[in-house]
Amino acid sequence: MKPVEKLVLVWGLGINLLTFSMFGLDKRRARKQRWRIPEATLLGLSLLGGSVGAILGMRLFHHKTNAGRHPAFVWGIPLFFAGQLALLIWLLR
């Protein structure tokens, strides 16, 4: 495995695990009516490579899935994923 491939793998696993965990934590805090993680933080983590973790977190925790209330999540995160997938293919070609 090339060094760039190792870096991409480690970064991808780490950022997606973090993003998934943050979505779960935010949902837990929402249910308990406690201080929430800012939407900008969740979207930022998704943009930095955590789109798969965000999508899984949204689906598993049923969090930020209402397109009327959260269009940036419902439409934006899949767009982030498409861009990240294109970048990944370009980097690893």
C-alpha positions, 0 to 999 in steps of 0.5 A: 500500500502506498503512503498516500493510500494509508493516509487516506484510509486512516483519515477516512476511518477516523473522520467518519467514526468521529462524525458518526459519533457526533451525530449520535451524541447530538441526537442523545442531547436533543432527546434530553433537551441539553446543549447541542452540537452546532449544525455548522460543526456537524456539516463541517465534519461531513465536508472534511471527509465524514460524509459516510459517517454522517449519512449512517448517523442520520439513518441510524439515529433518525437525526436531521432527516427532515428535508423541510427543516434540515435541507443542508443535511438531507441534500448537502451531505450526499453532495459532499459524499459525491465530491469526496468519492470523486476526489478519492477516485482521482487520488487513488488512480 
